[in-house]
Each structure stands twice: as structure tokens, then as C-alpha cells.
């Protein structure tokens, strides 16, 4: 099982890629997606839960509500919105708009806020 520290380190590295304005938007969105996945997994690891794959986020968070408490749905919902609605526009096509790019970072900030509370 990957440790909380290892997931947090992955989060930091992918977050740097998301923040780097020299990167194309597609790469920045993919980096943000991976960053928040590892951040969520760092929170899970704190409770000895391992999510493993991004497809398991909702299932594991619903099965382990002690990770985020009342913010559980907000976290998995924001993650699913990035994963299923926004990310595909960037990764598999070119149908994204500026508002989509901004939405990824707004949703990621909600996840980061909830994770910050867990990891303190």
C-alpha cells in the first residue's frame, strides 16, 4: 500500500505541472486530475484505506465516510465532475472552452480545501 507521504509527494509534483503556465491546457488539466486523485488517496491512506485507481474514488469514499465526514459527497462529486465531464474534453478532443479550464481548477480547489482539513 502506498503511504500518505508518497501520495502527497505525487500530489505536489502533479500540482506543479498543473500550475506551470508554459504547459498546454490539456497537460495542465491532466496534471490537476492526477494531483487531486493523489491528494484524495493521501487522505484515504491516513485512515488506512487505499483507493488504488481513480475509478474507485466514489466507491471507496462512500464505503469509508470517516475520511471526509460530511464533505464526502462534495469530494467525490467534484472529482467525478473533473474526471467524467471536463477532463475528456481536453484529453480526448478539443471541445473545451476557457470556462471548462477554469472549472477544473475551481473543482480542484474544493477538493484541496477538504483534503487540507483532513491532512492537518
C-alpha positions, 0 to 999 in steps of 0.5 A, a space after each residue: 500500500 502506498 503511504 500518505 507521504 508518497 501520495 502527497 509527494 505525487 500530489 505536489 509534483 502533479 500540482 506543479 505541472 498543473 500550475 506551470 503556465 508554459 504547459 498546454 491546457 490539456 497537460 495542465 488539466 491532466 496534471 490537476 486530475 492526477 494531483 487531486 486523485 493523489 491528494 484524495 488517496 493521501 487522505 484515504 491512506 491516513 485512515 488506512 484505506 487505499 483507493 488504488 485507481 481513480 475509478 474507485 474514488 466514489 466507491 471507496 469514499 462512500 464505503 469509508 465516510 470517516 475520511 471526509 465526514 460530511 464533505 464526502 459527497 462534495 469530494 467525490 462529486 467534484 472529482 467525478 465532475 473533473 474526471 467524467 465531464 471536463 477532463 475528456 474534453 481536453 484529453 480526448 478532443 478539443 471541445 473545451 472552452 476557457 470556462 471548462 479550464 477554469 472549472 477544473 481548477 475551481 473543482 480542484 480547489 474544493 477538493 484541496 480545501 477538504 483534503 487540507 482539513 483532513 491532512 492537518 
